[in-house]
Amino acid sequence: MALVVLAITSLAEAEAVARELGGPHSPHVDVRVESVVLSEAPAMAAIMYALFDDYGWRVGNLDRLLDLAGVDEHLSVVADVNLPRLARDVHDPNALARLRDSAATIIRLARRVGGPSTAAYTNFGNRITKLAHHIQDPNRSVLELRGRLGEAATRVNLLRSSHFDF
């Protein structure tokens, strides 16, 4: 069988490759994921992992892509669960604990992904850890904390829409 070598730079490309070359009849394929929009990383990881697992494709950067998908999933939890809960009740101890857990996981996964693009994710994890400390500071006003929560929500959305190059 012929060897097909491909570079993937978007979710649309990954979908097209899976549609056109995927299946039990597929040739030996060597894929290298070169870039992805962060919010699309979970979908791309699911496609690439299925092609690797089901058809034996070699997928360069698969582990890094899976970790990057994890970063996005935890950023989604921060944006969709933790920050809204804290916006409703700034001193919610469970939401605060989940925010800290998410921060630690984002930092850990970003370090595993590696590369210069991950500095932004590690910095965000550090910033929300610092935010958690501010929330526990009795000298901080609720208004100030809500402002910081809003800034964090804006930053999450920017990160999730950013392009990650491997």
FIGUMAR-96687 format. One record per residue: x, y, z of N, C-alpha, C, O, CB in turn; chain. Coordinates in Angstrom, 1 decimal. Glycine has a CB too. Example, Ala and Ser with C-alpha at 12.3 -4.5 7.8 and 13.67 -1.06 7.14 Angstrom:
BEGIN
<<13.2,-5.7,7.8>,<12.3,-4.5,7.8>,<13.2,-3.3,7.8>,<14.2,-3.3,8.5>,<11.3,-4.5,9.0>,'A'>
<<12.8,-2.2,7.1>,<13.7,-1.1,7.1>,<12.9,0.0,7.9>,<13.4,1.1,8.0>,<14.1,-0.6,5.7>,'A'>
***
This chain:
BEGIN
<<0.8,-1.2,0.0>,<0.0,0.0,0.0>,<0.9,1.2,0.0>,<2.0,1.3,0.6>,<-0.9,0.0,1.2>,'A'>
<<0.4,2.3,-0.6>,<1.1,3.5,-0.7>,<1.0,4.3,0.6>,<0.0,4.2,1.3>,<0.6,4.4,-1.8>,'A'>
<<2.1,5.0,0.9>,<2.1,5.9,2.1>,<1.6,7.3,1.7>,<2.2,7.9,0.8>,<3.5,5.9,2.7>,'A'>
<<0.7,7.8,2.4>,<0.2,9.2,2.2>,<0.7,10.0,3.4>,<0.4,9.6,4.6>,<-1.4,9.2,2.1>,'A'>
<<1.3,11.1,3.1>,<1.8,12.0,4.2>,<1.0,13.3,4.1>,<1.0,13.9,3.0>,<3.3,12.3,4.1>,'A'>
<<0.4,13.8,5.2>,<-0.4,14.9,5.2>,<-0.1,15.9,6.4>,<0.3,15.4,7.4>,<-1.9,14.6,5.3>,'A'>
<<-0.2,17.2,6.1>,<-0.1,18.2,7.2>,<-1.5,18.8,7.4>,<-2.1,19.2,6.4>,<0.9,19.3,6.9>,'A'>
<<-2.0,18.8,8.6>,<-3.3,19.3,8.9>,<-3.2,20.6,9.7>,<-2.4,20.7,10.6>,<-4.1,18.2,9.8>,'A'>
<<-3.9,21.6,9.2>,<-3.8,22.9,9.8>,<-5.1,23.5,10.2>,<-5.2,24.7,10.6>,<-3.1,23.9,8.8>,'A'>
<<-6.2,22.7,10.1>,<-7.5,23.2,10.6>,<-8.5,22.0,10.8>,<-8.2,20.9,10.3>,<-8.1,24.2,9.5>,'A'>
<<-9.5,22.3,11.5>,<-10.5,21.3,11.7>,<-11.2,20.9,10.4>,<-11.5,19.7,10.2>,<-11.6,21.8,12.7>,'A'>
<<-11.4,21.8,9.5>,<-12.0,21.6,8.2>,<-11.2,20.6,7.4>,<-11.7,19.7,6.8>,<-12.3,22.9,7.4>,'A'>
<<-9.8,20.8,7.5>,<-8.9,19.8,6.8>,<-9.0,18.5,7.4>,<-9.0,17.5,6.7>,<-7.5,20.4,6.8>,'A'>
<<-9.0,18.4,8.7>,<-9.1,17.1,9.4>,<-10.4,16.4,9.0>,<-10.4,15.2,8.7>,<-9.0,17.3,10.9>,'A'>
<<-11.5,17.1,8.9>,<-12.8,16.5,8.6>,<-12.7,16.0,7.1>,<-13.2,14.9,6.8>,<-13.9,17.5,8.7>,'A'>
<<-12.1,16.8,6.2>,<-12.0,16.4,4.8>,<-11.2,15.2,4.6>,<-11.5,14.3,3.9>,<-11.5,17.6,4.0>,'A'>
<<-10.0,15.1,5.3>,<-9.1,14.0,5.2>,<-9.8,12.7,5.8>,<-9.7,11.7,5.1>,<-7.8,14.3,6.0>,'A'>
<<-10.5,12.9,6.9>,<-11.2,11.7,7.4>,<-12.3,11.2,6.5>,<-12.5,10.0,6.3>,<-11.9,12.0,8.8>,'A'>
<<-13.0,12.1,5.9>,<-14.1,11.8,4.9>,<-13.5,11.1,3.7>,<-14.1,10.1,3.2>,<-14.9,13.0,4.6>,'A'>
<<-12.4,11.7,3.1>,<-11.9,11.2,1.9>,<-11.0,10.0,2.0>,<-11.0,9.1,1.1>,<-11.2,12.3,1.2>,'A'>
<<-10.2,9.9,3.1>,<-9.3,8.8,3.2>,<-9.6,7.8,4.3>,<-9.0,6.7,4.3>,<-7.9,9.4,3.4>,'A'>
<<-10.5,8.1,5.2>,<-10.8,7.2,6.3>,<-11.5,6.0,5.8>,<-12.1,6.0,4.8>,<-11.6,8.0,7.3>,'A'>
<<-11.5,5.0,6.6>,<-12.2,3.7,6.3>,<-11.2,2.6,6.3>,<-10.0,2.8,6.3>,<-12.9,3.8,5.0>,'A'>
<<-11.8,1.4,6.4>,<-10.9,0.2,6.4>,<-10.1,0.0,5.2>,<-9.1,-0.7,5.2>,<-11.8,-1.1,6.6>,'A'>
<<-10.4,0.6,4.1>,<-9.7,0.5,2.8>,<-8.5,1.5,2.8>,<-7.8,1.5,1.8>,<-10.6,0.7,1.6>,'A'>
<<-8.4,2.4,3.8>,<-7.5,3.5,3.7>,<-6.0,3.0,3.6>,<-5.6,2.0,4.1>,<-7.6,4.4,4.9>,'A'>
<<-5.2,3.8,2.8>,<-3.8,3.5,2.7>,<-3.1,3.9,4.0>,<-3.7,4.4,5.0>,<-3.1,4.3,1.5>,'A'>
<<-1.8,3.5,4.1>,<-1.1,3.9,5.3>,<-0.9,5.4,5.3>,<-0.4,6.0,4.3>,<0.4,3.2,5.3>,'A'>
<<-1.4,6.1,6.3>,<-1.4,7.5,6.3>,<-0.5,8.0,7.5>,<-0.7,7.5,8.6>,<-2.8,8.1,6.4>,'A'>
<<0.3,9.0,7.2>,<1.1,9.7,8.2>,<0.6,11.1,8.3>,<0.9,11.9,7.3>,<2.6,9.5,7.9>,'A'>
<<0.0,11.5,9.4>,<-0.5,12.9,9.5>,<0.2,13.6,10.6>,<0.6,13.1,11.6>,<-2.0,12.8,9.9>,'A'>
<<0.5,14.9,10.3>,<1.1,15.8,11.3>,<0.2,16.9,11.5>,<-0.1,17.7,10.5>,<2.5,16.2,10.8>,'A'>
<<-0.3,17.1,12.7>,<-1.2,18.2,13.0>,<-0.2,19.4,13.3>,<0.6,19.4,14.1>,<-2.1,18.0,14.3>,'A'>
<<-0.4,20.5,12.5>,<0.5,21.6,12.6>,<-0.2,22.8,13.3>,<0.6,23.6,13.9>,<0.9,22.0,11.2>,'A'>
<<-1.5,23.0,13.2>,<-2.1,24.0,13.9>,<-3.6,23.8,14.1>,<-4.2,23.0,13.3>,<-1.9,25.4,13.2>,'A'>
<<-4.3,24.5,15.0>,<-5.7,24.3,15.3>,<-6.1,25.5,16.1>,<-5.4,26.1,16.9>,<-6.0,23.0,16.0>,'A'>
<<-7.4,25.9,15.9>,<-8.0,26.9,16.7>,<-8.3,26.2,18.0>,<-8.9,25.1,18.0>,<-9.3,27.6,16.1>,'A'>
<<-8.0,26.8,19.2>,<-8.1,26.1,20.4>,<-9.5,25.5,20.7>,<-9.6,24.4,21.1>,<-7.7,27.0,21.6>,'A'>
<<-10.5,26.3,20.4>,<-11.9,25.8,20.7>,<-12.2,24.6,19.8>,<-13.2,23.9,20.1>,<-12.9,26.9,20.5>,'A'>
<<-11.5,24.4,18.7>,<-11.7,23.2,17.8>,<-10.8,22.0,18.1>,<-11.0,21.0,17.5>,<-11.5,23.7,16.4>,'A'>
<<-9.9,22.2,19.1>,<-9.0,21.1,19.4>,<-9.7,19.8,19.9>,<-9.3,18.8,19.5>,<-8.0,21.6,20.5>,'A'>
<<-10.8,19.9,20.7>,<-11.4,18.7,21.1>,<-12.0,17.9,19.9>,<-11.9,16.7,19.9>,<-12.5,18.9,22.1>,'A'>
<<-12.6,18.6,19.0>,<-13.2,17.9,17.8>,<-12.1,17.3,16.9>,<-12.2,16.2,16.5>,<-14.0,18.9,17.0>,'A'>
<<-11.0,18.1,16.7>,<-9.9,17.6,15.9>,<-9.2,16.4,16.6>,<-8.9,15.4,15.9>,<-8.8,18.7,15.7>,'A'>
<<-9.1,16.4,17.9>,<-8.5,15.3,18.7>,<-9.4,14.1,18.5>,<-8.8,13.0,18.4>,<-8.3,15.7,20.1>,'A'>
<<-10.7,14.2,18.6>,<-11.6,13.1,18.4>,<-11.4,12.5,17.1>,<-11.4,11.2,17.0>,<-13.0,13.5,18.7>,'A'>
<<-11.3,13.3,16.0>,<-11.2,12.8,14.7>,<-9.8,12.0,14.5>,<-9.8,10.9,14.0>,<-11.3,13.9,13.6>,'A'>
<<-8.8,12.7,14.9>,<-7.4,12.2,14.7>,<-7.2,10.9,15.6>,<-6.6,9.9,15.1>,<-6.4,13.2,15.1>,'A'>
<<-7.8,10.9,16.8>,<-7.6,9.7,17.6>,<-8.4,8.5,17.0>,<-7.9,7.4,17.0>,<-8.2,10.0,19.1>,'A'>
<<-9.6,8.8,16.5>,<-10.3,7.7,15.8>,<-9.6,7.1,14.6>,<-9.6,5.9,14.5>,<-11.7,8.2,15.4>,'A'>
<<-9.0,8.0,13.8>,<-8.2,7.5,12.7>,<-7.0,6.7,13.1>,<-6.6,5.7,12.5>,<-7.8,8.7,11.8>,'A'>
<<-6.4,7.2,14.2>,<-5.2,6.5,14.7>,<-5.6,5.1,15.3>,<-5.0,4.1,15.0>,<-4.5,7.3,15.8>,'A'>
<<-6.7,5.1,16.1>,<-7.1,3.9,16.8>,<-7.8,2.9,15.9>,<-7.5,1.7,15.9>,<-8.1,4.3,17.9>,'A'>
<<-8.7,3.4,15.0>,<-9.4,2.5,14.1>,<-8.7,2.0,12.9>,<-8.9,0.9,12.5>,<-10.7,3.2,13.7>,'A'>
<<-7.9,2.9,12.3>,<-7.2,2.5,11.1>,<-5.7,2.5,11.1>,<-5.1,2.3,10.0>,<-7.7,3.5,10.0>,'A'>
<<-5.1,2.7,12.2>,<-3.7,2.6,12.4>,<-2.9,3.8,11.8>,<-1.7,3.7,11.5>,<-3.2,1.4,11.7>,'A'>
<<-3.6,4.9,11.6>,<-2.9,6.1,11.0>,<-1.8,6.5,12.0>,<-2.0,6.4,13.3>,<-3.8,7.2,10.7>,'A'>
<<-0.7,7.0,11.5>,<0.3,7.6,12.4>,<0.0,9.1,12.5>,<-0.1,9.8,11.5>,<1.8,7.4,11.9>,'A'>
<<-0.2,9.6,13.7>,<-0.6,11.0,13.9>,<0.4,11.7,14.7>,<0.4,11.5,16.0>,<-2.1,11.1,14.5>,'A'>
<<1.3,12.5,14.1>,<2.2,13.3,14.8>,<1.5,14.3,15.7>,<0.5,14.9,15.3>,<3.2,14.0,13.9>,'A'>
<<2.0,14.5,16.9>,<1.5,15.5,17.8>,<0.2,15.0,18.4>,<-0.6,15.9,19.0>,<1.3,16.8,17.1>,'A'>
<<-0.2,13.8,18.3>,<-1.5,13.3,18.8>,<-1.6,13.5,20.3>,<-2.6,14.0,20.8>,<-1.7,11.8,18.5>,'A'>
<<-0.5,13.2,21.1>,<-0.6,13.4,22.5>,<-0.7,14.9,22.9>,<-1.5,15.2,23.8>,<0.7,12.8,23.2>,'A'>
<<0.0,15.7,22.2>,<0.0,17.1,22.4>,<-1.4,17.7,22.1>,<-2.0,18.5,22.8>,<1.1,17.9,21.6>,'A'>
<<-2.0,17.2,21.0>,<-3.3,17.6,20.6>,<-4.4,17.2,21.6>,<-5.3,17.9,21.9>,<-3.7,17.0,19.2>,'A'>
<<-4.3,16.0,22.2>,<-5.2,15.5,23.2>,<-5.0,16.4,24.5>,<-6.0,16.7,25.1>,<-4.9,14.0,23.6>,'A'>
<<-3.8,16.7,24.8>,<-3.6,17.6,26.0>,<-4.2,19.0,25.7>,<-4.7,19.7,26.6>,<-2.1,17.7,26.3>,'A'>
<<-4.0,19.5,24.5>,<-4.5,20.8,24.1>,<-6.0,20.8,24.2>,<-6.7,21.8,24.6>,<-4.0,21.2,22.7>,'A'>
<<-6.6,19.7,23.7>,<-8.1,19.6,23.9>,<-8.5,19.6,25.3>,<-9.6,20.2,25.6>,<-8.6,18.2,23.2>,'A'>
<<-7.7,19.1,26.2>,<-8.0,19.1,27.6>,<-7.9,20.6,28.1>,<-8.7,21.0,29.0>,<-7.0,18.3,28.4>,'A'>
<<-7.0,21.3,27.6>,<-6.9,22.8,28.0>,<-8.2,23.5,27.6>,<-8.7,24.2,28.4>,<-5.6,23.4,27.3>,'A'>
<<-8.6,23.2,26.4>,<-9.9,23.9,26.0>,<-11.0,23.4,26.8>,<-11.9,24.3,27.2>,<-10.1,23.6,24.5>,'A'>
<<-11.1,22.2,27.1>,<-12.2,21.7,27.9>,<-12.3,22.3,29.3>,<-13.3,22.7,29.8>,<-12.2,20.1,28.1>,'A'>
<<-11.1,22.5,29.9>,<-11.1,23.2,31.2>,<-11.3,24.7,31.1>,<-11.9,25.2,32.0>,<-9.7,22.9,31.9>,'A'>
<<-10.9,25.3,30.0>,<-11.2,26.7,29.8>,<-12.7,26.8,29.7>,<-13.3,27.8,30.2>,<-10.5,27.3,28.6>,'A'>
<<-13.4,25.9,29.0>,<-14.8,25.9,28.9>,<-15.5,25.8,30.3>,<-16.5,26.5,30.5>,<-15.3,24.8,28.0>,'A'>
<<-15.0,24.9,31.1>,<-15.5,24.8,32.5>,<-15.4,26.1,33.2>,<-16.3,26.5,33.9>,<-14.8,23.6,33.2>,'A'>
<<-14.2,26.7,33.1>,<-14.0,28.0,33.8>,<-15.1,29.0,33.2>,<-15.7,29.7,34.0>,<-12.6,28.6,33.5>,'A'>
<<-15.2,29.1,31.9>,<-16.1,30.1,31.3>,<-17.6,29.8,31.6>,<-18.4,30.7,31.8>,<-15.9,30.2,29.9>,'A'>
<<-18.0,28.5,31.5>,<-19.4,28.2,31.5>,<-19.9,27.8,32.9>,<-21.1,27.8,33.1>,<-19.6,27.0,30.5>,'A'>
<<-19.0,27.4,33.8>,<-19.5,27.0,35.1>,<-18.9,27.8,36.2>,<-19.6,28.4,37.0>,<-19.1,25.5,35.3>,'A'>
<<-17.6,27.8,36.3>,<-16.9,28.5,37.5>,<-17.2,30.0,37.6>,<-17.6,30.4,38.6>,<-15.4,28.2,37.5>,'A'>
<<-16.9,30.7,36.5>,<-17.1,32.1,36.5>,<-18.5,32.6,36.7>,<-18.8,33.5,37.5>,<-16.5,32.8,35.3>,'A'>
<<-19.5,31.9,36.0>,<-20.9,32.3,36.3>,<-21.3,32.0,37.7>,<-22.1,32.8,38.3>,<-21.8,31.6,35.3>,'A'>
<<-20.9,30.9,38.3>,<-21.3,30.6,39.7>,<-20.7,31.7,40.6>,<-21.4,32.2,41.5>,<-20.8,29.2,40.1>,'A'>
<<-19.4,32.1,40.4>,<-18.8,33.1,41.2>,<-19.4,34.5,41.0>,<-19.5,35.3,41.9>,<-17.3,33.1,41.0>,'A'>
<<-19.9,34.7,39.8>,<-20.5,36.0,39.5>,<-21.8,36.1,40.3>,<-22.2,37.2,40.8>,<-20.8,36.2,38.0>,'A'>
<<-22.5,35.0,40.5>,<-23.8,35.0,41.3>,<-23.5,35.1,42.8>,<-24.2,35.8,43.5>,<-24.6,33.7,41.0>,'A'>
<<-22.4,34.4,43.2>,<-22.0,34.4,44.6>,<-20.5,34.4,44.7>,<-19.9,33.3,44.6>,<-22.7,33.2,45.4>,'A'>
<<-19.9,35.6,44.8>,<-18.5,35.7,44.8>,<-17.7,34.8,45.8>,<-16.6,34.5,45.6>,<-18.1,37.2,45.0>,'A'>
<<-18.4,34.5,46.9>,<-17.7,33.7,47.9>,<-18.2,32.3,48.0>,<-18.1,31.6,49.0>,<-18.0,34.4,49.3>,'A'>
<<-18.8,31.7,46.9>,<-19.2,30.4,46.8>,<-18.0,29.5,47.0>,<-17.1,29.4,46.1>,<-20.0,30.0,45.5>,'A'>
<<-17.9,28.7,48.1>,<-16.6,27.9,48.3>,<-16.5,26.8,47.3>,<-15.3,26.4,47.0>,<-16.7,27.4,49.7>,'A'>
<<-17.6,26.2,46.9>,<-17.4,25.1,45.9>,<-17.0,25.6,44.5>,<-16.1,25.0,43.9>,<-18.8,24.4,45.7>,'A'>
<<-17.5,26.7,44.1>,<-17.1,27.3,42.8>,<-15.6,27.8,42.9>,<-14.9,27.6,41.9>,<-18.0,28.5,42.4>,'A'>
<<-15.3,28.3,44.0>,<-13.9,28.7,44.2>,<-12.9,27.5,44.2>,<-11.9,27.6,43.6>,<-13.7,29.5,45.6>,'A'>
<<-13.3,26.4,44.8>,<-12.5,25.2,44.8>,<-12.4,24.7,43.3>,<-11.3,24.3,42.9>,<-13.1,24.1,45.7>,'A'>
<<-13.5,24.7,42.6>,<-13.5,24.2,41.2>,<-12.6,25.2,40.3>,<-11.9,24.7,39.4>,<-14.9,24.2,40.6>,'A'>
<<-12.6,26.5,40.6>,<-11.8,27.4,39.9>,<-10.3,27.1,40.1>,<-9.6,27.1,39.1>,<-12.1,28.9,40.3>,'A'>
<<-10.0,26.8,41.3>,<-8.6,26.5,41.6>,<-8.2,25.1,40.9>,<-7.1,25.0,40.4>,<-8.4,26.3,43.1>,'A'>
<<-9.1,24.2,41.0>,<-8.8,22.9,40.3>,<-8.6,23.1,38.8>,<-7.7,22.5,38.2>,<-9.9,21.9,40.6>,'A'>
<<-9.5,23.9,38.2>,<-9.4,24.1,36.8>,<-8.0,24.8,36.5>,<-7.4,24.5,35.5>,<-10.5,25.0,36.3>,'A'>
<<-7.7,25.8,37.3>,<-6.4,26.5,37.1>,<-5.2,25.6,37.1>,<-4.4,25.6,36.2>,<-6.2,27.6,38.1>,'A'>
<<-5.2,24.7,38.1>,<-4.1,23.8,38.2>,<-4.0,22.8,37.0>,<-2.9,22.5,36.5>,<-4.2,23.0,39.5>,'A'>
<<-5.2,22.4,36.6>,<-5.2,21.4,35.4>,<-4.8,22.1,34.2>,<-4.1,21.6,33.4>,<-6.6,20.9,35.3>,'A'>
<<-5.3,23.4,33.9>,<-4.9,24.1,32.7>,<-3.4,24.3,32.7>,<-2.7,24.1,31.7>,<-5.6,25.5,32.7>,'A'>
<<-2.8,24.7,33.8>,<-1.3,24.8,33.9>,<-0.6,23.5,33.6>,<0.4,23.5,32.8>,<-0.9,25.4,35.3>,'A'>
<<-1.0,22.4,34.2>,<-0.4,21.1,34.0>,<-0.5,20.7,32.6>,<0.5,20.3,32.0>,<-1.0,20.1,34.9>,'A'>
<<-1.7,20.8,32.0>,<-1.8,20.4,30.6>,<-1.1,21.3,29.6>,<-0.5,20.8,28.7>,<-3.3,20.4,30.2>,'A'>
<<-1.1,22.6,29.9>,<-0.3,23.5,29.0>,<1.2,23.2,29.0>,<1.8,23.3,28.0>,<-0.6,25.0,29.5>,'A'>
<<1.7,22.8,30.2>,<3.1,22.5,30.2>,<3.4,21.2,29.5>,<4.4,21.0,28.9>,<3.5,22.3,31.7>,'A'>
<<2.4,20.3,29.5>,<2.6,19.0,28.7>,<2.6,19.3,27.2>,<3.3,18.6,26.4>,<1.6,18.0,29.1>,'A'>
<<1.7,20.2,26.8>,<1.6,20.5,25.4>,<2.9,21.2,24.9>,<3.4,20.8,23.9>,<0.4,21.5,25.1>,'A'>
<<3.5,22.1,25.7>,<4.7,22.7,25.4>,<4.6,23.7,24.2>,<3.6,23.9,23.6>,<5.7,21.7,25.1>,'A'>
<<5.7,24.3,24.0>,<5.8,25.3,22.9>,<5.5,26.7,23.3>,<4.9,26.9,24.4>,<4.9,24.9,21.7>,'A'>
<<5.9,27.6,22.5>,<5.7,29.0,22.9>,<4.2,29.5,23.0>,<3.9,30.4,23.8>,<6.3,29.9,21.9>,'A'>
<<3.3,28.9,22.3>,<1.9,29.2,22.4>,<1.3,28.9,23.7>,<0.3,29.5,24.1>,<1.1,28.6,21.3>,'A'>
<<1.9,28.0,24.5>,<1.2,27.6,25.7>,<1.5,28.6,26.9>,<0.8,28.5,27.9>,<1.7,26.2,26.1>,'A'>
<<2.4,29.5,26.7>,<2.6,30.5,27.7>,<1.3,31.2,28.1>,<1.1,31.5,29.3>,<3.7,31.5,27.3>,'A'>
<<0.5,31.5,27.1>,<-0.7,32.3,27.4>,<-1.7,31.4,28.3>,<-2.4,32.0,29.1>,<-1.4,32.6,26.1>,'A'>
<<-1.7,30.1,28.1>,<-2.6,29.3,28.9>,<-2.0,29.1,30.3>,<-2.8,29.2,31.2>,<-2.7,27.9,28.2>,'A'>
<<-0.7,29.0,30.4>,<-0.1,28.9,31.7>,<-0.3,30.2,32.5>,<-0.6,30.2,33.7>,<1.4,28.6,31.6>,'A'>
<<-0.1,31.3,31.8>,<-0.3,32.6,32.4>,<-1.8,32.8,32.9>,<-2.0,33.3,33.9>,<0.0,33.8,31.4>,'A'>
<<-2.7,32.3,32.1>,<-4.1,32.4,32.4>,<-4.4,31.6,33.7>,<-5.1,32.0,34.6>,<-5.1,32.0,31.3>,'A'>
<<-3.9,30.4,33.7>,<-4.0,29.5,34.9>,<-3.5,30.2,36.1>,<-4.1,30.1,37.2>,<-3.3,28.2,34.7>,'A'>
<<-2.3,30.9,36.0>,<-1.7,31.6,37.1>,<-2.6,32.8,37.5>,<-2.8,33.1,38.7>,<-0.3,32.1,36.8>,'A'>
<<-3.2,33.4,36.5>,<-4.1,34.6,36.8>,<-5.3,34.2,37.6>,<-5.8,34.9,38.5>,<-4.4,35.3,35.5>,'A'>
<<-5.9,33.1,37.2>,<-7.1,32.7,37.9>,<-6.8,32.1,39.3>,<-7.7,32.1,40.2>,<-7.9,31.7,37.1>,'A'>
<<-5.6,31.6,39.4>,<-5.2,31.2,40.8>,<-5.1,32.4,41.6>,<-5.5,32.4,42.8>,<-3.8,30.4,40.7>,'A'>
<<-4.5,33.5,41.1>,<-4.4,34.7,41.8>,<-5.8,35.3,42.1>,<-6.0,35.8,43.2>,<-3.5,35.7,41.0>,'A'>
<<-6.7,35.2,41.1>,<-8.1,35.7,41.3>,<-8.7,34.9,42.5>,<-9.4,35.5,43.3>,<-8.9,35.5,40.1>,'A'>
<<-8.5,33.6,42.6>,<-9.0,32.8,43.7>,<-8.5,33.4,45.1>,<-9.2,33.4,46.0>,<-8.7,31.3,43.5>,'A'>
<<-7.2,33.7,45.1>,<-6.6,34.3,46.3>,<-7.3,35.7,46.6>,<-7.6,36.0,47.8>,<-5.1,34.5,46.2>,'A'>
<<-7.5,36.5,45.6>,<-8.2,37.8,45.8>,<-9.6,37.6,46.4>,<-10.0,38.4,47.2>,<-8.3,38.6,44.5>,'A'>
<<-10.3,36.6,45.9>,<-11.7,36.3,46.3>,<-11.7,36.0,47.8>,<-12.6,36.4,48.5>,<-12.3,35.1,45.6>,'A'>
<<-10.7,35.4,48.3>,<-10.6,35.1,49.7>,<-10.1,36.2,50.6>,<-10.1,36.1,51.8>,<-9.7,33.9,50.0>,'A'>
<<-9.6,37.3,50.0>,<-9.1,38.4,50.7>,<-10.3,39.3,51.2>,<-11.0,39.8,50.4>,<-8.2,39.3,49.8>,'A'>
<<-10.5,39.4,52.5>,<-11.6,40.2,53.0>,<-11.5,41.7,52.7>,<-12.5,42.4,52.9>,<-11.7,40.0,54.5>,'A'>
<<-10.4,42.1,52.3>,<-10.2,43.6,51.9>,<-10.7,43.9,50.5>,<-10.7,45.1,50.1>,<-8.8,44.0,52.1>,'A'>
<<-11.1,42.9,49.8>,<-11.5,43.1,48.4>,<-13.0,43.3,48.4>,<-13.8,42.5,49.0>,<-11.1,41.9,47.4>,'A'>
<<-13.5,44.3,47.6>,<-14.9,44.5,47.5>,<-15.6,43.5,46.5>,<-14.9,43.1,45.6>,<-15.2,46.0,47.1>,'A'>
<<-16.8,43.3,46.7>,<-17.6,42.4,45.8>,<-17.6,43.0,44.4>,<-17.5,42.3,43.4>,<-19.0,42.2,46.3>,'A'>
<<-17.7,44.4,44.3>,<-17.7,45.0,43.0>,<-16.4,44.8,42.3>,<-16.3,44.5,41.1>,<-18.0,46.5,43.2>,'A'>
<<-15.3,45.0,43.0>,<-13.9,44.8,42.4>,<-13.8,43.3,41.9>,<-13.3,43.1,40.8>,<-12.8,45.1,43.4>,'A'>
<<-14.2,42.4,42.8>,<-14.1,41.0,42.4>,<-15.0,40.6,41.2>,<-14.5,39.9,40.3>,<-14.5,40.1,43.6>,'A'>
<<-16.2,41.2,41.1>,<-17.0,40.9,39.9>,<-16.4,41.5,38.6>,<-16.5,40.9,37.6>,<-18.4,41.6,40.1>,'A'>
<<-15.7,42.6,38.8>,<-14.9,43.2,37.7>,<-13.8,42.3,37.2>,<-13.6,42.1,36.0>,<-14.4,44.6,38.0>,'A'>
<<-13.1,41.7,38.2>,<-12.0,40.8,37.8>,<-12.6,39.5,37.2>,<-12.0,38.9,36.3>,<-11.2,40.4,39.1>,'A'>
<<-13.8,39.0,37.7>,<-14.4,37.9,37.1>,<-14.8,38.2,35.6>,<-14.6,37.3,34.7>,<-15.7,37.5,37.9>,'A'>
<<-15.3,39.4,35.3>,<-15.6,39.8,34.0>,<-14.4,39.8,33.1>,<-14.4,39.4,31.9>,<-16.3,41.1,34.0>,'A'>
<<-13.3,40.3,33.6>,<-12.0,40.3,32.8>,<-11.6,38.9,32.5>,<-11.1,38.6,31.4>,<-10.9,41.1,33.6>,'A'>
<<-11.7,38.0,33.5>,<-11.3,36.6,33.3>,<-12.2,36.0,32.2>,<-11.7,35.2,31.4>,<-11.4,35.8,34.6>,'A'>
<<-13.5,36.3,32.2>,<-14.4,35.7,31.2>,<-14.0,36.2,29.8>,<-14.0,35.4,28.8>,<-15.8,36.1,31.5>,'A'>
<<-13.6,37.4,29.7>,<-13.2,38.0,28.4>,<-11.9,37.3,27.9>,<-11.8,37.0,26.8>,<-13.0,39.5,28.5>,'A'>
<<-11.0,37.1,28.9>,<-9.7,36.5,28.5>,<-9.9,35.0,28.1>,<-9.2,34.6,27.1>,<-8.8,36.5,29.7>,'A'>
<<-10.8,34.3,28.7>,<-11.1,32.9,28.3>,<-11.6,32.9,26.9>,<-11.1,32.1,26.1>,<-12.2,32.3,29.2>,'A'>
<<-12.5,33.8,26.5>,<-13.0,33.8,25.2>,<-11.9,34.1,24.1>,<-11.9,33.5,23.1>,<-14.2,34.8,25.1>,'A'>
<<-11.0,35.0,24.5>,<-9.9,35.3,23.6>,<-9.0,34.1,23.4>,<-8.6,33.8,22.3>,<-9.1,36.5,24.1>,'A'>
<<-8.7,33.4,24.5>,<-7.8,32.3,24.4>,<-8.5,31.2,23.6>,<-7.8,30.5,22.8>,<-7.5,31.7,25.8>,'A'>
<<-9.8,30.9,23.8>,<-10.4,29.8,23.1>,<-10.5,30.1,21.6>,<-10.6,29.2,20.8>,<-11.8,29.6,23.7>,'A'>
<<-10.5,31.4,21.2>,<-10.6,31.7,19.8>,<-9.2,31.8,19.1>,<-9.1,32.1,17.9>,<-11.3,33.0,19.6>,'A'>
<<-8.1,31.6,19.9>,<-6.8,31.8,19.4>,<-6.3,30.6,18.6>,<-6.8,29.5,18.8>,<-5.8,32.1,20.5>,'A'>
<<-5.4,30.8,17.7>,<-4.8,29.8,16.9>,<-3.6,29.2,17.5>,<-2.7,29.9,18.0>,<-4.5,30.4,15.4>,'A'>
<<-3.5,27.9,17.7>,<-2.4,27.2,18.3>,<-1.5,26.6,17.2>,<-2.0,25.7,16.4>,<-2.8,26.2,19.3>,'A'>
<<-0.2,26.9,17.1>,<0.7,26.3,16.2>,<1.6,25.3,16.9>,<2.2,25.6,18.0>,<1.5,27.3,15.4>,'A'>
<<1.7,24.1,16.4>,<2.5,23.0,17.1>,<4.0,23.2,16.7>,<4.8,22.4,17.2>,<2.0,21.7,16.7>,'A'>
***
